[in-house]
């Protein structure tokens, strides 16, 4: 035991010493180039972060300060009036609940259905997998059109003014299915054969073996589906007339439209005698919209990058 620990420590010290030696052996030009790369990457990250900072910090700026000084890195006058105006009624909380429900339920169902379908397409012993792949690819090129789509959802399935109208149409995305197919084809088929010899059926192989080792691609496709469900407003615009079922994107669209109309026709003040916070409300709604996705992404970033890399290199 002691010898193995000593060997492990020696190996770590050897690798560390080797890394230090490599850094020490760099020429001045190589060091300058590495420094340039670090500086350029840091500057690029700062440029990418700057718009987010401007949106977030100016959402807490006073409306009069924005109109007078414009968008600033540090506002001269801070105010939470935009968020107070935004959360004054119950519609924001209701729309938040609708968007969260649709995103969570839709993402879970869509990832499960897409994974099962992709596993069938990637399985080498499925008889008609080539025909299914062609039909999947065909739907990426040709569609039924908006009229046919509306008739199917509203008249045939009778899903108008229901949450299923926001979930069902996105349950299977052909592009995401092909991403999963590329990943499943990298898995050794000997895993299936060994599990079959041990008496496992297809369902047990898929749920007990394939899914647990497919976390990178599941996280990648799950993030894509979550973004699609969270940012979508088109389905709600088509099928949702009940304002109580409006998701966050439609609620924000209606809110900004009403504010702009009120300011345009001369109603430049609220019922409380305060000016309408037009600019700051727009920034606050952006923060409210991207907040959940912005906080979710860091937790699945490693799976996201790994899933994209595997699908791109080995697909």
N, C-alpha and C positions, 0 to 999 in steps of 0.2 A: 504494500500500500504506500509506504513512504517513498519507495523507489519510483513508483508511477507518478506520485505528486511532484517529486523532484524533477523527473523527466518533463512533466507538463510545464513546470515553472521554467525549466531550462529552455524549452521550446518557445515559450512566450518571450523570454528575454532575448532569445536568438532572433525572433521575428522583429521585435522592437528595435534591436540593434541594427538589423538589416535595413529597416525603414529609415532609421536615423542616418545610416551610411548612405542610402540612396539620396536622401535630401542633401546631405553634406557634399555629395559628388556632383551636384548640379552646377552647371556653368553659370556665369553671371547673366548670359543671355536667356538661359532657361528660367532662372529665377525671375528675371524681369518679365518674361512672357507669362509665367504663372501668376505673378502679381497683377499683371494687366488683366488676365482672365478673372481673377477674384474681384478686381475693381469694376470691371465691366459688368459682371454678374450682379454685384451688389447694387450698382447704379441702375441696372435694368429692373431689378426687384423693387427698388425704390420708386421708379417711374410707374411700375405696375400698381404699387400700393397707393400712390398719390391720389388717383381718382376715388378710391374707396375712402380714403381719409377725408377728402373734400366733401363727399356726400354725407359721411357719418357726422362730421363735426358741424357742418352747416345745417344739418337737420335740427340742431340745438341752438341755432342762431335766431335772433329776433327778426321778424319779417321786415321791419323798417331798416335794420342794418343791412340785410341782403339787398333791398331795393336801392339803398344809398351807396354801399361800398362794393356790392357784388359778392361772389363767392370767395372766401378768404381761407387761408390755412388756419388762422386763429381768429374766430369772429370777435368783433369788438363788443357786442352785446349778446349774452347768452339768454336763451329762453326755452322753456319746454312747452310753449303754446301749441306747437304743431302736433306733438304727441297727445296733449290734452284734447285738442280738437279732434284728433283721429280716433281716440278711444272714448270719446264722450258718450256715444251711443252703444248699443249692444250688437250692432251689425258686424263690427270688426271681430269680436269674439266668436260670433256665429260663423262668419266666413272662415275664420282661422280653424274652427272645428271641422268644417266641411273639407277644407283643403288638407288638413292633417289626416282625416279619416280616409279620404280618397287616395292620398299619397301612400299611406301605410298599407291599407288593404290592397290597393292596386299594385304596389311594388311587390308585396309578398306573393300574391296570386300570379302576377306576370312572370316573376322570376321562376316560380315553381313550374308553371305551364311551359315556359320557354325552355327551361332546363330539360324537362321530360321530352319535349318535342325534339330538341337538339340531340339528346342522347339516342333517340330513335334514328335520326338522320346519320349519326356518326357510328352507329352499331354496324359492324361488317356483315352480320348475318341476317339483317332485316331485308326481306325480299324486295320490297318496293321503295327502298330508300332513295333511289335515283329519281323515281317519278315524284316522290314527295319533295325532294330538293328542287326539281324543276318547277313544281307548282309554287313553292315558296319564293323562288327567284322571280317567277312570273308576276306575282303580286307586288314585287318591288318596282316593276316597270309599268304595269297597267293597273288601273283602279276602276271601280264601278262609277265614279263620279259623285258629285255632291248630292244630286237628286236621289240617286239610288241609295246612297248611304243614309240620307235622312229618312227615306221611306222605310228602310230596314229597321232603324233604331226606333223611330217614332210610331210608325203604323203597324209594322209586323210584330216587333218585340214589345211594343207599348212601354217603352222605358222613358218617355218624356217626363220631365220633372221628378226624376229619381236619381239617386247617386250612381246607380248602375250605368246610366247613360254616360257618366264621366269615367267609369272604370272599364267597362267591357270592351270598347273599341281599341284600347291599347294593351290588351292582355297578351298579344303575341306580335312582336315586331320582327319581321324577317331578318333585318340587319343584325339585331342582337342575337337571334337564333344562330346565324352563321358564325358569329364570334364564339358562341358556346360550342358549336360543332368543331371549329378549329382547335379549341382547347381539349375537348373530349377525344379527338383523334390522336392527341399526343400521349394519352394514357395507355400503358401497355395492356393489350387484350388478355394477357396471361392472368391479370387480376380477376377478370370475369371467369376464366376457365377454372382457376383455383377455387373461387367461391362456389361455382357450380358443382365441382367435385365434392365440396363440403356440404352440399345439399341446399344451398341458398337459391331462391327463385329470383326472377328479374327485379321484382319490387324491392326485395331485401338487398340485392346488389346495388341498386340505384340509390336507395335512401340510406343504407348502412355503410357503403363503401365509396361510391362515386361522389356523392354530394359532399361528404366531409373532406375529401382531398381536392375539391374544386372551389375552395374559398376565394382564391384570387379572381377567377372569372365570375363567380357569383357576386362578389363585391363590385366588380366593374360594371356588370350588366345591371345590378341593383341600383347603383348610382345613376346610371343612364335613365332607368325607368323612373326613379324618384324625381330627377330633374324634369322629366317629361310630364309627369303627373302634376308636380308642383307648379310649373310655369305655364301649364296649358290653360287657355281661356276660350279656345275655339269651340270645344264641345259644349261648354256652358252657354256660350253665345247662341248655339244652335238649339239646344234641347232644354235649357233651364229658364223658365219664366218666373218661377216662384223666387222672390228675392231672399227668402229664408234659406234657400239651397244654393245661393250664389257663392262660389269659391272666392278666395282672396283676390285673385287676379281680376275677376269681373267687378268685385266690390271696389277695388282701387280705381278701375277704369271709370265706373259710374261716379265715384267720389270726385276724381279730378275733373271729369266733365261737368259735374254740377258746380264745382268751385269756379271753373272757367266761365261757365254760363252766367253765374251770379255776378262775377266781376265784369263781364261783358255788358250786361243789361243795366248795370249801375248798382246792383246790390253788393256793394263793396264792404258791407259790414255784416257781422253775425247778429244773432238775436240778442247778444249781450253787449252790443255797441262796440265790439272790437273788430278791427279790420280782418278780412279773410286772409289767413296765412297761406297764400297760394304757393309760393316757392318753397317755403320750409315744409309744407305738407307733402309736396312732391318728393322731396328728399327723405322725409320720414317714412313715406310709403315704400320707397326703395329699400330702406333699412329693414322695415318690417317684413318685406317680401323675401329678401335674400338671407335674412338672419338664420333660419333653421338649416338651410343647405350649407351656409358658410360655416356653421358650427359643426355640422355632421361630417364634412369632407375630411378634416384632419384625422379622424379616427379610422377611416378606411383608405387613406392615401396609399399606404404600402401595398395593400391588396390591389388597389386600382392600377398602380404602376406595373406591378408584377403581372396582372391579368392582361394588360395591353401588350406588354413585351412578349409574353408567351404566345398570345394569339397572333402577333405580327411575325414572329420569327419562325415558329414551328407549324403554322397553319397551312 
